[in-house]
Amino acid sequence: PRKFISRLVRGRRKSSKPGDLASAGSGDADCTPGVRCRTLAALAAAWEREQRDAEFVRRQLPMRIDELLLTEIGCSFEHSLCELICHSASKAADGSDSEAALAARGTLLEAAGCAATALEGLEARLNARSGMACGEYVTPLDDTSRGKLLGDFAEQLAAGVAAAVPRILRMATQAGAVELRDEANRQLPCMRESWESVVQCKTQITDLFLDNDEVAMERQNYLFIEAVELMEVEEGLPELGASELPNVIEFLSVAIKSYPRTCSHRMRAMNRLNALLCPEEQPEMGELEQVWRSLAEKVLTIIAEAKLDLTAEPLLDSIAEAKVDSDISDGEWVNGIHCHYQDNH
């Protein structure tokens, strides 16, 4: 569990802020200090990785927590049993042989009680959940599966009690009780440490799981802001290849749709896309300009068709019907979307 936690902590470390120089991709290692290095395609790839990592954490961490459930209860049982033996042996060591024999008899009965308490604890945990992680899958829990888990765990507890019986019988004499007391006093800190380490692992994994969505949202927000700043550069359009368009379109459309209309980052992105689609001055359309215009056209179309803005529906419907019933060109279709968003954003 500790190795798993260390790997997750390294992987889910807070991302750098938009103004920082964070590398992404093999070509970013040669970035000049003070110059933004990541391309829009690299930001789209980082966004996709972040979504994949966040989904991995959502899927895997509950399973890891379930896998530690039986270990936690087993360690708790072993600690309780060792603590019982230590306490009883200390009392037997201070008395006569007859008192030591009575203490040993009572300890045998109480050892069974420790096992019963552990089994009841597991039963309560299982009754409170509808599924249980088994390997890479979550198995629904019904009466049959719960009974099987309880039966298997009861066998482990019975084996633990049986293994402790010879030790407890050594308590029947005062000399044996003294020896057992010293032995149990040495073992008890180890038992406690083992139990606490499992509980700590579960707590850390749970914290990672609870913080996962917040961390993912923060990292994705940084990526989107950096993308908006990259789109707004005045030194010319950043490099963007036609083969990179699908990933970048997915990145920008999903990111924009995730923000409310009043968000400044969303408004900046929409304004820039509108300006790219229908600039005030018509520049010479080179290959790079055509790629960026295609990007703006497709992202704006996706945003419009998502019907995030109810005022867009009549416009889209009327343009779509007119396009089917007449010879409206793709340029007029795009300009209609552009004019609507220029009025509303």
GISUL-V314892 format. One record per residue. BURIAL is b if it has 24 or more other C-alpha atoms within 12 Angstrom, else e. Layout:
[[BURIAL] [BURIAL]]
This chain:
[[b] [e] [e] [e] [b] [e] [e] [b] [e] [e] [e] [b] [e] [e] [b] [e] [e] [b] [e] [e] [e] [b] [b] [b] [e] [e] [e] [e] [e] [e] [e] [e] [e] [e] [e] [b] [b] [b] [b] [b] [b] [b] [b] [b] [b] [b] [b] [b] [b] [b] [b] [e] [b] [b] [e] [b] [b] [e] [e] [b] [b] [b] [b] [b] [b] [b] [b] [b] [b] [b] [b] [b] [b] [b] [b] [b] [b] [b] [b] [b] [b] [b] [b] [b] [b] [b] [b] [b] [b] [b] [b] [b] [b] [e] [e] [e] [e] [e] [e] [b] [b] [b] [b] [b] [b] [b] [b] [b] [e] [b] [b] [b] [e] [b] [b] [b] [e] [b] [b] [e] [b] [b] [b] [e] [e] [b] [e] [e] [e] [e] [e] [b] [b] [e] [e] [e] [e] [e] [e] [e] [e] [e] [e] [e] [e] [b] [e] [e] [b] [b] [e] [e] [b] [b] [e] [b] [b] [b] [e] [b] [b] [e] [e] [b] [b] [e] [b] [b] [b] [b] [b] [b] [b] [b] [e] [b] [b] [b] [b] [b] [b] [e] [b] [b] [b] [e] [e] [b] [e] [e] [b] [b] [e] [e] [b] [e] [e] [b] [b] [e] [b] [b] [b] [b] [b] [b] [e] [b] [b] [e] [e] [b] [e] [e] [b] [b] [b] [b] [b] [b] [b] [b] [b] [b] [b] [b] [b] [b] [b] [b] [b] [e] [e] [e] [e] [e] [b] [b] [b] [b] [e] [e] [e] [e] [b] [e] [b] [b] [b] [b] [b] [b] [b] [b] [b] [b] [b] [e] [b] [e] [e] [e] [e] [e] [b] [b] [e] [b] [b] [b] [b] [b] [b] [b] [b] [b] [b] [b] [e] [e] [e] [e] [e] [e] [e] [e] [e] [e] [b] [e] [b] [b] [b] [b] [b] [b] [b] [b] [b] [b] [b] [b] [b] [b] [e] [e] [e] [e] [e] [e] [e] [b] [e] [e] [b] [b] [e] [e] [b] [b] [e] [e] [e] [e] [e] [e] [e] [e] [e] [e] [e] [e] [b] [b] [b] [b] [b] [b] [e] [b] [b] [b] [e] [e] [b]]
